[in-house]
Every structure is written in C-alpha cells, then in structure tokens.
Amino acid sequence: MRRPPPRYIVPDTLVSQSEEAPKGSGDRAAAARILARSFYRELRENGYTARQLLSLSTELIELVTQDLQRERQEGMNVRVA
C-alpha cells in the first residue's frame, strides 16, 4: 500500500508577524491539499510530464518566495520609519 507524502507546513518564522492565522485555517489547509491534488491530477490527465510539473512547481515556489521577501522588506521599512 502506498503512503501519502508528508504534509509540509510553513514555519511561523517565514510568515509575516502581523499576519494572523484566519479562523478555520485548518479548513484552508485541507482545501489547499485538495486543490493541489486536483490540479496535479488534471495536469497529468492532460499530458503534463512529471518533469514539467516539477518545473511548474518550482516557478510557483519562486513566486511565493518573492512575495514573502517583499512582505518582509516592507515590514522592515515600516519599522525603520
């Protein structure tokens, strides 16, 4: 029997300190997992290869990383001012 992959959670240190977890954040985490699996399945059924999906995933991670860096920089600019 195949085990599902482990679930990874972003550490709080990577999330803006002013950000609070929304109520029902557990529901959002579950919804995100369902969305990711649906997205993956849809792309695979439409001919995307594992390598192409890895490339797409890398691009998504890069975009999120840029957002987090921008938010962190904006937070630092506000504290300094």
C-alpha positions, -999 to +999 in steps of 0.1 A: +000+000+000+013+034-010+016+060+017+006+096+010+035+121+010+041+140+043+024+173+047+047+203+050+037+234+069+054+268+065+071+277+098+057+308+115+091+325+112+086+327+074+052+343+078+048+380+084+045+387+122+015+409+115-003+381+098-026+361+120-040+327+111-075+332+098-102+314+117-107+280+101-071+279+089-073+241+092-101+241+067-080+262+044-050+239+047-073+209+039-088+229+009-052+237-003-043+200-003-075+191-022-069+218-047-032+208-052-042+171-058-070+181-082-046+204-101-020+177-102-044+151-114-059+174-141-025+183-155-013+147-155-045+137-173-038+164-199-004+151-207+020+170-185+050+150-175+065+148-140+094+169-152+070+196-165+051+195-132+083+199-113+092+230-134+057+245-127+061+238-090+095+254-089+081+285-106+052+287-081+076+284-052+097+312-066+067+335-069+057+328-033+092+333-022+093+367-039+060+377-022+073+367+012+106+386+007+087+417-005+064+415+026+094+410+049+112+440+033+080+462+035+077+452+072+113+462+078+108+496+061+078+503+083+097+495+115+126+518+105+104+547+096 
